[in-house]
Amino acid sequence: MAYLQPADYTNYGLPAGTTADWITAASALINSYCRRPDLNIIQYTERLRLTSGALTVLLSYLPLAPLGTAASPLVRIEGRYARPRRGELLHEPLFEIAWAFSLPGQWTAIDPNTVDYDVNTGELTLPWNLLGLPYNEVSATYTAGLAAIGDDVKSACAQIVRNAQATPALNASRTKMDTMWMQYFSSSLVDETVQAWLSPYVANRLG
């Protein structure tokens, strides 16, 4: 999806006659820089390791936002526990009993309503499972993105187009912009100003 519509062009400093291929290529470059398929609200699934003894994880894509009529951005949460690595085993009687009757490695559904989350940081705080054992891995299916594209993203899109049009190699009588051609010049097109506008939406992890 293009992050600027024709009616926005003049408001963000672009000529009214700017062709759609410039905007499409700039929008694709924004997605590539942010390491995500889109900045609109879509669904993601991640498997995350927990630090020994911790009950919190950080999701990669922000901000968390419900999709459609959903009340929560958390769609499905599963956790699993396994034998701790060497040096991580808690030598307490209750834990030893729990391990004796547990099935390490099994995924357990977690009620999303019992999981605390922060929409801006993506931090999830998990409850303890019924056996009292700490999870060491969690699978989270959630929705994240922007319900409406804001001025920061629109400004970033317009700035990338201006940077591209000011670059001689990109502005040499081309009738159609190519996304890969824009990507080749991404280091100069996504300048510090653009990076500042997009920083809240860059994925926390690669991939």
N, CA and C atoms as a LAMMPS dump frame, in Angstrom:
ITEM: TIMESTEP
0
ITEM: NUMBER OF ATOMS
621
ITEM: BOX BOUNDS ff ff ff
-5.0000000000000000e+02 5.0000000000000000e+02
-5.0000000000000000e+02 5.0000000000000000e+02
-5.0000000000000000e+02 5.0000000000000000e+02
ITEM: ATOMS id mol type element x y z
1 1 1 N 0.842 -1.193 0
2 1 2 C 0 0 0
3 1 3 C 0.881 1.248 0
4 2 1 N 0.546 2.198 -0.86
5 2 2 C 1.293 3.447 -0.913
6 2 3 C 0.948 4.31 0.296
7 3 1 N 1.953 4.946 0.88
8 3 2 C 1.736 5.732 2.091
9 3 3 C 1.356 7.185 1.811
10 4 1 N 1.339 7.557 0.553
11 4 2 C 0.857 8.885 0.164
12 4 3 C -0.161 8.735 -0.953
13 5 1 N -1.256 9.45 -0.856
14 5 2 C -2.261 9.488 -1.906
15 5 3 C -2.1 10.789 -2.694
16 6 1 N -2.596 10.825 -3.944
17 6 2 C -2.444 12.038 -4.759
18 6 3 C -2.883 13.314 -4.059
19 7 1 N -3.931 13.223 -3.238
20 7 2 C -4.406 14.42 -2.542
21 7 3 C -3.405 14.92 -1.504
22 8 1 N -2.432 14.051 -1.116
23 8 2 C -1.443 14.427 -0.102
24 8 3 C -0.207 15.086 -0.7
25 9 1 N -0.003 14.956 -1.993
26 9 2 C 1.279 15.336 -2.579
27 9 3 C 1.683 16.77 -2.242
28 10 1 N 0.814 17.706 -2.527
29 10 2 C 1.186 19.118 -2.311
30 10 3 C 1.33 19.439 -0.828
31 11 1 N 0.551 18.759 0.024
32 11 2 C 0.64 19.007 1.47
33 11 3 C 1.996 18.602 2.034
34 12 1 N 2.672 17.668 1.357
35 12 2 C 3.961 17.178 1.854
36 12 3 C 5.109 17.584 0.931
37 13 1 N 4.89 18.64 0.153
38 13 2 C 5.977 19.237 -0.609
39 13 3 C 6.317 18.573 -1.915
40 14 1 N 5.423 17.747 -2.455
41 14 2 C 5.67 17.106 -3.741
42 14 3 C 4.829 17.772 -4.82
43 15 1 N 5.312 17.827 -6.044
44 15 2 C 4.51 18.374 -7.137
45 15 3 C 3.236 17.558 -7.329
46 16 1 N 2.158 18.221 -7.671
47 16 2 C 0.884 17.525 -7.867
48 16 3 C 0.977 16.492 -8.984
49 17 1 N 1.897 16.679 -9.905
50 17 2 C 2.031 15.752 -11.021
51 17 3 C 2.947 14.576 -10.748
52 18 1 N 3.369 14.371 -9.508
53 18 2 C 4.231 13.233 -9.166
54 18 3 C 3.535 11.927 -9.552
55 19 1 N 4.238 11.054 -10.234
56 19 2 C 3.63 9.801 -10.674
57 19 3 C 3.618 8.768 -9.537
58 20 1 N 2.67 7.853 -9.621
59 20 2 C 2.459 6.888 -8.536
60 20 3 C 3.645 5.959 -8.333
61 21 1 N 4.445 5.716 -9.375
62 21 2 C 5.556 4.781 -9.221
63 21 3 C 6.603 5.287 -8.247
64 22 1 N 6.788 6.632 -8.165
65 22 2 C 7.708 7.188 -7.164
66 22 3 C 7.22 6.848 -5.755
67 23 1 N 5.921 7.015 -5.531
68 23 2 C 5.347 6.779 -4.196
69 23 3 C 5.387 5.296 -3.85
70 24 1 N 5.07 4.454 -4.825
71 24 2 C 5.089 3.005 -4.596
72 24 3 C 6.495 2.531 -4.233
73 25 1 N 7.49 3.021 -4.967
74 25 2 C 8.869 2.626 -4.686
75 25 3 C 9.325 3.142 -3.33
76 26 1 N 8.959 4.378 -2.983
77 26 2 C 9.337 4.935 -1.681
78 26 3 C 8.667 4.167 -0.546
79 27 1 N 7.41 3.784 -0.739
80 27 2 C 6.695 3.013 0.292
81 27 3 C 7.344 1.652 0.486
82 28 1 N 7.755 1.006 -0.604
83 28 2 C 8.435 -0.285 -0.506
84 28 3 C 9.77 -0.147 0.217
85 29 1 N 10.458 0.964 -0.018
86 29 2 C 11.729 1.202 0.647
87 29 3 C 11.531 1.409 2.148
88 30 1 N 10.435 2.072 2.519
89 30 2 C 10.109 2.245 3.936
90 30 3 C 9.89 0.885 4.59
91 31 1 N 9.126 0.008 3.93
92 31 2 C 8.878 -1.326 4.484
93 31 3 C 10.182 -2.1 4.647
94 32 1 N 11.066 -1.976 3.648
95 32 2 C 12.346 -2.673 3.716
96 32 3 C 13.194 -2.139 4.863
97 33 1 N 13.246 -0.832 5.023
98 33 2 C 14.035 -0.234 6.101
99 33 3 C 13.485 -0.646 7.471
100 34 1 N 12.167 -0.705 7.589
101 34 2 C 11.537 -1.07 8.867
102 34 3 C 11.515 -2.577 9.092
103 35 1 N 11.972 -3.356 8.109
104 35 2 C 12.059 -4.815 8.195
105 35 3 C 10.703 -5.439 8.52
106 36 1 N 9.691 -5.002 7.799
107 36 2 C 8.346 -5.548 7.987
108 36 3 C 7.591 -5.455 6.67
109 37 1 N 6.576 -6.284 6.469
110 37 2 C 5.879 -6.285 5.183
111 37 3 C 5.001 -5.067 4.957
112 38 1 N 4.564 -4.419 6.038
113 38 2 C 3.657 -3.283 5.899
114 38 3 C 3.584 -2.563 7.232
115 39 1 N 3.275 -1.264 7.203
116 39 2 C 3.099 -0.505 8.444
117 39 3 C 1.647 -0.464 8.883
118 40 1 N 0.734 -0.929 8.021
119 40 2 C -0.66 -1.035 8.441
120 40 3 C -0.809 -2.224 9.38
121 41 1 N -1.95 -2.337 10.038
122 41 2 C -2.152 -3.407 11.017
123 41 3 C -2.277 -4.75 10.306
124 42 1 N -1.359 -5.658 10.6
125 42 2 C -1.418 -7.02 10.097
126 42 3 C -1.018 -7.974 11.22
127 43 1 N -1.162 -9.253 10.973
128 43 2 C -0.897 -10.263 12.006
129 43 3 C 0.503 -10.847 11.858
130 44 1 N 1.158 -11.021 13.001
131 44 2 C 2.499 -11.599 13.05
132 44 3 C 2.497 -12.778 14.022
133 45 1 N 3.419 -13.711 13.805
134 45 2 C 3.643 -14.812 14.746
135 45 3 C 5.145 -14.915 15.004
136 46 1 N 5.501 -14.951 16.273
137 46 2 C 6.918 -15.039 16.65
138 46 3 C 7.117 -16.108 17.712
139 47 1 N 8.267 -16.765 17.659
140 47 2 C 8.699 -17.658 18.736
141 47 3 C 9.896 -17.009 19.411
142 48 1 N 9.794 -16.826 20.712
143 48 2 C 10.795 -16.057 21.451
144 48 3 C 11.292 -16.854 22.649
145 49 1 N 12.594 -16.776 22.895
146 49 2 C 13.184 -17.405 24.071
147 49 3 C 13.088 -16.459 25.256
148 50 1 N 12.873 -17.026 26.432
149 50 2 C 12.848 -16.243 27.658
150 50 3 C 14.168 -16.411 28.394
151 51 1 N 14.628 -15.331 28.97
152 51 2 C 15.803 -15.4 29.831
153 51 3 C 15.455 -16.228 31.063
154 52 1 N 16.418 -17.01 31.538
155 52 2 C 16.175 -17.863 32.695
156 52 3 C 15.615 -17.068 33.871
157 53 1 N 14.488 -17.528 34.393
158 53 2 C 13.867 -16.896 35.545
159 53 3 C 12.988 -15.704 35.216
160 54 1 N 12.915 -15.321 33.929
161 54 2 C 12.122 -14.152 33.54
162 54 3 C 10.752 -14.579 33.023
163 55 1 N 9.804 -13.675 33.119
164 55 2 C 8.464 -13.912 32.597
165 55 3 C 8.087 -12.874 31.55
166 56 1 N 9.063 -12.156 31.025
167 56 2 C 8.773 -11.107 30.045
168 56 3 C 9.549 -11.353 28.754
169 57 1 N 8.918 -10.977 27.636
170 57 2 C 9.555 -11.003 26.327
171 57 3 C 9.188 -9.724 25.588
172 58 1 N 9.987 -9.388 24.592
173 58 2 C 9.721 -8.207 23.77
174 58 3 C 9.34 -8.657 22.364
175 59 1 N 8.188 -8.212 21.896
176 59 2 C 7.757 -8.501 20.534
177 59 3 C 8.486 -7.573 19.566
178 60 1 N 8.569 -7.987 18.317
179 60 2 C 9.402 -7.269 17.346
180 60 3 C 8.706 -6.101 16.671
181 61 1 N 7.398 -6.223 16.444
182 61 2 C 6.71 -5.243 15.607
183 61 3 C 5.792 -4.363 16.46
184 62 1 N 5.931 -3.067 16.263
185 62 2 C 5.208 -2.088 17.073
186 62 3 C 4.546 -1.055 16.169
187 63 1 N 3.544 -0.344 16.713
188 63 2 C 2.899 -0.554 18.005
189 63 3 C 1.887 -1.689 17.933
190 64 1 N 1.637 -2.33 19.077
191 64 2 C 0.6 -3.348 19.122
192 64 3 C -0.749 -2.677 18.927
193 65 1 N -1.611 -3.286 18.139
194 65 2 C -2.912 -2.686 17.855
195 65 3 C -3.89 -3.781 17.472
196 66 1 N -5.119 -3.741 17.994
197 66 2 C -6.117 -4.748 17.616
198 66 3 C -6.553 -4.562 16.172
199 67 1 N -6.934 -5.651 15.544
200 67 2 C -7.372 -5.619 14.153
201 67 3 C -8.889 -5.712 14.085
202 68 1 N -9.506 -4.792 13.358
203 68 2 C -10.957 -4.805 13.206
204 68 3 C -11.67 -4.561 14.516
205 69 1 N -12.585 -5.463 14.855
206 69 2 C -13.381 -5.307 16.082
207 69 3 C -12.771 -6.028 17.277
208 70 1 N -11.579 -6.603 17.098
209 70 2 C -10.934 -7.314 18.207
210 70 3 C -10.637 -6.354 19.354
211 71 1 N -10.783 -6.874 20.577
212 71 2 C -10.545 -6.03 21.748
213 71 3 C -9.081 -5.972 22.13
214 72 1 N -8.31 -6.972 21.717
215 72 2 C -6.908 -7.054 22.118
216 72 3 C -6.042 -7.378 20.91
217 73 1 N -4.793 -6.89 20.898
218 73 2 C -3.874 -7.263 19.817
219 73 3 C -3.325 -8.686 19.961
220 74 1 N -3.519 -9.31 21.125
221 74 2 C -3.012 -10.666 21.344
222 74 3 C -4.037 -11.668 20.828
223 75 1 N -3.651 -12.43 19.811
224 75 2 C -4.563 -13.386 19.182
225 75 3 C -4.423 -14.763 19.815
226 76 1 N -3.189 -15.229 19.947
227 76 2 C -2.931 -16.544 20.523
228 76 3 C -1.554 -16.529 21.176
229 77 1 N -1.483 -17.074 22.381
230 77 2 C -0.211 -17.161 23.114
231 77 3 C -0.021 -18.602 23.568
232 78 1 N 1.146 -19.144 23.314
233 78 2 C 1.496 -20.482 23.798
234 78 3 C 2.871 -20.423 24.453
235 79 1 N 3.045 -21.219 25.487
236 79 2 C 4.343 -21.287 26.139
237 79 3 C 4.76 -22.734 26.325
238 80 1 N 6.031 -22.963 26.445
239 80 2 C 6.5 -24.305 26.761
240 80 3 C 7.71 -24.215 27.655
241 81 1 N 7.923 -25.258 28.392
242 81 2 C 9.038 -25.323 29.318
243 81 3 C 9.824 -26.594 29.024
244 82 1 N 11.073 -26.571 29.305
245 82 2 C 11.936 -27.729 29.104
246 82 3 C 12.943 -27.763 30.238
247 83 1 N 13.654 -28.853 30.309
248 83 2 C 14.694 -28.947 31.328
249 83 3 C 15.652 -27.77 31.185
250 84 1 N 15.897 -27.011 32.258
251 84 2 C 16.818 -25.87 32.16
252 84 3 C 18.202 -26.316 31.73
253 85 1 N 18.925 -25.409 31.098
254 85 2 C 20.309 -25.684 30.739
255 85 3 C 21.166 -25.753 31.998
256 86 1 N 22.339 -26.298 31.854
257 86 2 C 23.244 -26.463 32.999
258 86 3 C 23.463 -25.123 33.685
259 87 1 N 23.322 -25.117 34.987
260 87 2 C 23.495 -23.895 35.751
261 87 3 C 22.211 -23.113 35.955
262 88 1 N 21.116 -23.529 35.269
263 88 2 C 19.859 -22.801 35.397
264 88 3 C 18.831 -23.556 36.235
265 89 1 N 19.075 -24.824 36.57
266 89 2 C 18.106 -25.609 37.319
267 89 3 C 17.938 -25.067 38.723
268 90 1 N 16.685 -24.875 39.117
269 90 2 C 16.384 -24.385 40.457
270 90 3 C 16.245 -25.58 41.395
271 91 1 N 17.151 -25.709 42.333
272 91 2 C 17.162 -26.866 43.23
273 91 3 C 16.29 -26.59 44.448
274 92 1 N 14.987 -26.55 44.204
275 92 2 C 14.036 -26.386 45.286
276 92 3 C 13.091 -27.578 45.261
277 93 1 N 12.644 -28.095 46.433
278 93 2 C 11.81 -29.3 46.477
279 93 3 C 10.561 -29.212 45.602
280 94 1 N 9.866 -28.081 45.619
281 94 2 C 8.638 -27.959 44.841
282 94 3 C 8.913 -28.049 43.343
283 95 1 N 10.036 -27.477 42.911
284 95 2 C 10.383 -27.55 41.492
285 95 3 C 10.747 -28.979 41.102
286 96 1 N 11.443 -29.678 41.984
287 96 2 C 11.812 -31.061 41.682
288 96 3 C 10.559 -31.915 41.528
289 97 1 N 9.565 -31.693 42.385
290 97 2 C 8.306 -32.445 42.289
291 97 3 C 7.582 -32.099 40.989
292 98 1 N 7.568 -30.808 40.654
293 98 2 C 6.895 -30.38 39.425
294 98 3 C 7.552 -31.011 38.207
295 99 1 N 8.896 -31.066 38.191
296 99 2 C 9.581 -31.674 37.057
297 99 3 C 9.234 -33.158 36.946
298 100 1 N 9.049 -33.826 38.072
299 100 2 C 8.765 -35.259 38.064
300 100 3 C 7.444 -35.568 37.377
301 101 1 N 6.472 -34.636 37.449
302 101 2 C 5.149 -34.878 36.88
303 101 3 C 4.873 -34.034 35.633
304 102 1 N 5.892 -33.41 35.101
305 102 2 C 5.694 -32.539 33.943
306 102 3 C 6.08 -33.252 32.653
307 103 1 N 5.71 -32.645 31.547
308 103 2 C 6.079 -33.132 30.22
309 103 3 C 6.87 -32.035 29.519
310 104 1 N 8.164 -31.954 29.775
311 104 2 C 8.969 -30.88 29.176
312 104 3 C 8.873 -30.893 27.658
313 105 1 N 8.843 -29.723 27.076
314 105 2 C 8.793 -29.607 25.633
315 105 3 C 7.397 -29.457 25.076
316 106 1 N 6.368 -29.658 25.876
317 106 2 C 4.997 -29.546 25.4
318 106 3 C 4.55 -28.085 25.364
319 107 1 N 3.862 -27.699 24.287
320 107 2 C 3.304 -26.355 24.19
321 107 3 C 1.997 -26.297 24.958
322 108 1 N 1.823 -25.224 25.702
323 108 2 C 0.625 -25.03 26.514
324 108 3 C -0.03 -23.715 26.133
325 109 1 N -1.329 -23.772 25.855
326 109 2 C -2.047 -22.547 25.518
327 109 3 C -2.144 -21.65 26.745
328 110 1 N -1.909 -20.374 26.535
329 110 2 C -2.007 -19.373 27.602
330 110 3 C -3.149 -18.427 27.253
331 111 1 N -4.02 -18.221 28.2
332 111 2 C -5.136 -17.298 27.972
333 111 3 C -4.585 -15.889 27.739
334 112 1 N -4.81 -15.305 26.554
335 112 2 C -4.282 -13.956 26.298
336 112 3 C -4.748 -12.92 27.318
337 113 1 N -5.911 -13.164 27.945
338 113 2 C -6.414 -12.216 28.933
339 113 3 C -5.577 -12.198 30.205
340 114 1 N -4.747 -13.233 30.399
341 114 2 C -3.886 -13.284 31.586
342 114 3 C -2.501 -12.711 31.307
343 115 1 N -2.265 -12.278 30.075
344 115 2 C -0.964 -11.745 29.686
345 115 3 C -1.035 -10.219 29.674
346 116 1 N -0.135 -9.596 30.407
347 116 2 C -0.059 -8.14 30.423
348 116 3 C 0.833 -7.683 29.274
349 117 1 N 0.465 -6.592 28.61
350 117 2 C 1.259 -6.121 27.48
351 117 3 C 1.29 -4.6 27.443
352 118 1 N 2.34 -4.087 26.823
353 118 2 C 2.491 -2.65 26.61
354 118 3 C 2.47 -2.406 25.108
355 119 1 N 1.507 -1.624 24.63
356 119 2 C 1.334 -1.443 23.184
357 119 3 C 2.52 -0.73 22.555
358 120 1 N 3.213 0.105 23.295
359 120 2 C 4.298 0.908 22.725
360 120 3 C 5.656 0.226 22.772
361 121 1 N 5.91 -0.565 23.812
362 121 2 C 7.207 -1.248 23.915
363 121 3 C 7.146 -2.687 23.426
364 122 1 N 5.939 -3.26 23.331
365 122 2 C 5.802 -4.643 22.908
366 122 3 C 6.191 -5.643 23.975
367 123 1 N 6.287 -5.215 25.226
368 123 2 C 6.664 -6.131 26.3
369 123 3 C 5.46 -6.951 26.755
370 124 1 N 5.621 -8.276 26.781
371 124 2 C 4.606 -9.18 27.308
372 124 3 C 5.07 -9.718 28.652
373 125 1 N 4.179 -9.73 29.614
374 125 2 C 4.466 -10.33 30.923
375 125 3 C 3.56 -11.54 31.072
376 126 1 N 4.167 -12.72 31.146
377 126 2 C 3.424 -13.976 31.163
378 126 3 C 3.076 -14.398 32.581
379 127 1 N 1.975 -15.139 32.738
380 127 2 C 1.664 -15.716 34.054
381 127 3 C 2.476 -16.996 34.259
382 128 1 N 2.554 -17.458 35.496
383 128 2 C 3.151 -18.763 35.765
384 128 3 C 2.197 -19.835 35.283
385 129 1 N 2.749 -20.978 34.823
386 129 2 C 1.857 -22.062 34.408
387 129 3 C 1.356 -22.836 35.62
388 130 1 N 0.446 -23.779 35.378
389 130 2 C -0.227 -24.471 36.481
390 130 3 C 0.727 -25.289 37.339
391 131 1 N 1.832 -25.765 36.758
392 131 2 C 2.793 -26.554 37.523
393 131 3 C 3.773 -25.686 38.291
394 132 1 N 3.702 -24.399 38.079
395 132 2 C 4.631 -23.505 38.755
396 132 3 C 6.006 -23.464 38.134
397 133 1 N 6.135 -23.983 36.9
398 133 2 C 7.424 -23.992 36.219
399 133 3 C 7.548 -22.778 35.313
400 134 1 N 8.717 -22.207 35.203
401 134 2 C 8.893 -21.043 34.313
402 134 3 C 8.951 -21.494 32.859
403 135 1 N 8.292 -20.752 31.991
404 135 2 C 8.399 -21.012 30.559
405 135 3 C 9.795 -20.611 30.081
406 136 1 N 10.309 -21.325 29.098
407 136 2 C 11.576 -20.892 28.499
408 136 3 C 11.424 -20.53 27.026
409 137 1 N 10.212 -20.657 26.482
410 137 2 C 9.948 -20.249 25.113
411 137 3 C 8.468 -19.909 24.991
412 138 1 N 8.172 -18.938 24.163
413 138 2 C 6.787 -18.534 23.972
414 138 3 C 6.548 -18.302 22.488
415 139 1 N 5.347 -18.686 22.027
416 139 2 C 4.913 -18.403 20.665
417 139 3 C 3.759 -17.413 20.761
418 140 1 N 3.919 -16.269 20.124
419 140 2 C 2.913 -15.208 20.217
420 140 3 C 2.388 -14.865 18.831
421 141 1 N 1.076 -14.935 18.68
422 141 2 C 0.413 -14.449 17.473
423 141 3 C -0.322 -13.18 17.855
424 142 1 N -0.013 -12.096 17.162
425 142 2 C -0.542 -10.792 17.569
426 142 3 C -0.686 -9.893 16.356
427 143 1 N -1.361 -8.783 16.546
428 143 2 C -1.518 -7.811 15.467
429 143 3 C -0.826 -6.512 15.864
430 144 1 N -0.182 -5.897 14.887
431 144 2 C 0.56 -4.654 15.15
432 144 3 C 0.574 -3.808 13.888
433 145 1 N 0.689 -2.51 14.089
434 145 2 C 0.754 -1.588 12.962
435 145 3 C -0.018 -0.324 13.246
436 146 1 N -0.236 0.448 12.219
437 146 2 C -0.901 1.742 12.346
438 146 3 C -2.313 1.667 11.782
439 147 1 N -3.286 2.06 12.599
440 147 2 C -4.669 2.104 12.119
441 147 3 C -4.829 3.187 11.061
442 148 1 N -4.055 4.241 11.179
443 148 2 C -4.046 5.329 10.193
444 148 3 C -2.605 5.778 10.013
445 149 1 N -2.187 5.949 8.779
446 149 2 C -0.823 6.387 8.502
447 149 3 C -0.681 7.844 8.929
448 150 1 N 0.281 8.107 9.808
449 150 2 C 0.446 9.435 10.374
450 150 3 C 1.355 10.338 9.569
451 151 1 N 1.486 11.559 10.057
452 151 2 C 2.309 12.555 9.373
453 151 3 C 3.773 12.145 9.286
454 152 1 N 4.264 11.409 10.299
455 152 2 C 5.675 11.018 10.283
456 152 3 C 5.981 10.089 9.107
457 153 1 N 5.119 9.103 8.883
458 153 2 C 5.338 8.162 7.775
459 153 3 C 5.128 8.856 6.43
460 154 1 N 4.098 9.69 6.343
461 154 2 C 3.844 10.411 5.091
462 154 3 C 4.992 11.358 4.766
463 155 1 N 5.51 12.026 5.802
464 155 2 C 6.644 12.925 5.587
465 155 3 C 7.878 12.151 5.15
466 156 1 N 8.087 10.976 5.752
467 156 2 C 9.229 10.139 5.379
468 156 3 C 9.115 9.695 3.93
469 157 1 N 7.918 9.325 3.517
470 157 2 C 7.692 8.888 2.136
471 157 3 C 8.001 10.028 1.16
472 158 1 N 7.482 11.212 1.469
473 158 2 C 7.711 12.368 0.598
474 158 3 C 9.199 12.721 0.551
475 159 1 N 9.892 12.627 1.69
476 159 2 C 11.317 12.974 1.724
477 159 3 C 12.141 11.99 0.899
478 160 1 N 11.777 10.717 0.95
479 160 2 C 12.489 9.723 0.14
480 160 3 C 12.317 10.035 -1.342
481 161 1 N 11.1 10.403 -1.743
482 161 2 C 10.863 10.756 -3.143
483 161 3 C 11.698 11.972 -3.533
484 162 1 N 11.732 12.988 -2.667
485 162 2 C 12.548 14.183 -2.968
486 162 3 C 14.017 13.826 -3.073
487 163 1 N 14.488 12.972 -2.135
488 163 2 C 15.895 12.559 -2.184
489 163 3 C 16.196 11.806 -3.475
490 164 1 N 15.265 10.967 -3.894
491 164 2 C 15.467 10.187 -5.114
492 164 3 C 15.482 11.089 -6.346
493 165 1 N 14.567 12.036 -6.37
494 165 2 C 14.495 12.93 -7.522
495 165 3 C 15.697 13.867 -7.589
496 166 1 N 16.355 14.07 -6.456
497 166 2 C 17.547 14.921 -6.431
498 166 3 C 18.825 14.138 -6.711
499 167 1 N 18.699 12.81 -6.861
500 167 2 C 19.853 11.956 -7.145
501 167 3 C 19.959 11.76 -8.648
502 168 1 N 21.016 12.228 -9.263
503 168 2 C 21.114 12.18 -10.729
504 168 3 C 20.886 10.796 -11.319
505 169 1 N 21.458 9.776 -10.704
506 169 2 C 21.333 8.426 -11.27
507 169 3 C 19.893 7.929 -11.261
508 170 1 N 19.068 8.442 -10.328
509 170 2 C 17.678 8.014 -10.254
510 170 3 C 16.769 8.904 -11.08
511 171 1 N 17.226 10.068 -11.417
512 171 2 C 16.374 11.066 -12.058
513 171 3 C 16.714 11.237 -13.54
514 172 1 N 17.256 10.178 -14.134
515 172 2 C 17.712 10.275 -15.525
516 172 3 C 16.657 9.724 -16.482
517 173 1 N 15.637 10.51 -16.734
518 173 2 C 14.61 10.202 -17.736
519 173 3 C 14.033 8.799 -17.582
520 174 1 N 13.615 8.456 -16.377
521 174 2 C 13.019 7.143 -16.142
522 174 3 C 11.501 7.291 -16.142
523 175 1 N 10.829 6.456 -16.933
524 175 2 C 9.368 6.525 -17.004
525 175 3 C 8.709 5.672 -15.926
526 176 1 N 9.458 4.756 -15.353
527 176 2 C 8.909 3.9 -14.301
528 176 3 C 10.005 3.579 -13.301
529 177 1 N 9.724 3.848 -12.034
530 177 2 C 10.715 3.569 -11.004
531 177 3 C 10.707 2.087 -10.662
532 178 1 N 11.865 1.532 -10.409
533 178 2 C 12.005 0.134 -10.028
534 178 3 C 12.39 0.061 -8.549
535 179 1 N 11.673 -0.774 -7.794
536 179 2 C 11.925 -0.875 -6.359
537 179 3 C 13.364 -1.28 -6.064
538 180 1 N 13.889 -2.234 -6.823
539 180 2 C 15.258 -2.676 -6.588
540 180 3 C 16.253 -1.563 -6.9
541 181 1 N 15.928 -0.723 -7.874
542 181 2 C 16.795 0.416 -8.197
543 181 3 C 16.831 1.384 -7.021
544 182 1 N 15.652 1.623 -6.408
545 182 2 C 15.593 2.488 -5.229
546 182 3 C 16.376 1.859 -4.081
547 183 1 N 16.229 0.532 -3.926
548 183 2 C 16.9 -0.158 -2.833
549 183 3 C 18.415 -0.002 -2.94
550 184 1 N 18.922 0.026 -4.161
551 184 2 C 20.359 0.156 -4.38
552 184 3 C 20.879 1.464 -3.785
553 185 1 N 20.059 2.497 -3.813
554 185 2 C 20.463 3.805 -3.305
555 185 3 C 19.894 4.09 -1.912
556 186 1 N 19.444 3.044 -1.207
557 186 2 C 18.732 3.252 0.062
558 186 3 C 19.563 3.997 1.095
559 187 1 N 20.894 3.797 1.1
560 187 2 C 21.726 4.439 2.116
561 187 3 C 21.7 5.957 2.001
562 188 1 N 21.497 6.469 0.786
563 188 2 C 21.441 7.92 0.605
564 188 3 C 20.015 8.448 0.62
565 189 1 N 19.049 7.591 0.253
566 189 2 C 17.654 8.047 0.201
567 189 3 C 17.03 8.104 1.592
568 190 1 N 17.359 7.127 2.431
569 190 2 C 16.831 7.106 3.801
570 190 3 C 17.834 7.864 4.671
571 191 1 N 17.739 9.179 4.653
572 191 2 C 18.691 10.007 5.384
573 191 3 C 18.345 10.059 6.876
574 192 1 N 19.085 10.825 7.637
575 192 2 C 18.89 10.866 9.089
576 192 3 C 17.504 11.36 9.467
577 193 1 N 16.975 12.309 8.707
578 193 2 C 15.633 12.814 9.002
579 193 3 C 14.599 11.721 8.809
580 194 1 N 14.699 10.991 7.718
581 194 2 C 13.773 9.89 7.449
582 194 3 C 13.912 8.814 8.522
583 195 1 N 15.136 8.498 8.903
584 195 2 C 15.365 7.485 9.931
585 195 3 C 14.711 7.881 11.252
586 196 1 N 14.773 9.162 11.6
587 196 2 C 14.154 9.631 12.846
588 196 3 C 12.64 9.468 12.79
589 197 1 N 12.043 9.772 11.649
590 197 2 C 10.591 9.617 11.513
591 197 3 C 10.161 8.156 11.602
592 198 1 N 10.985 7.271 11.073
593 198 2 C 10.598 5.859 11
594 198 3 C 11.061 5.032 12.193
595 199 1 N 11.88 5.591 13.054
596 199 2 C 12.476 4.818 14.152
597 199 3 C 11.457 4.073 15.031
598 200 1 N 10.258 4.629 15.29
599 200 2 C 9.317 3.873 16.138
600 200 3 C 8.789 2.6 15.491
601 201 1 N 8.983 2.449 14.18
602 201 2 C 8.352 1.33 13.462
603 201 3 C 9.344 0.303 12.96
604 202 1 N 10.63 0.483 13.245
605 202 2 C 11.631 -0.482 12.822
606 202 3 C 11.525 -1.73 13.697
607 203 1 N 11.474 -2.892 13.063
608 203 2 C 11.355 -4.145 13.812
609 203 3 C 12.553 -4.327 14.731
610 204 1 N 12.285 -4.881 15.917
611 204 2 C 13.343 -5.062 16.902
612 204 3 C 14.332 -6.143 16.511
613 205 1 N 13.902 -7.07 15.63
614 205 2 C 14.762 -8.177 15.229
615 205 3 C 14.811 -8.25 13.722
616 206 1 N 15.888 -8.877 13.22
617 206 2 C 15.994 -9.097 11.786
618 206 3 C 15.066 -10.228 11.385
619 207 1 N 14.682 -10.223 10.1
620 207 2 C 13.833 -11.289 9.61
621 207 3 C 12.441 -10.819 9.323
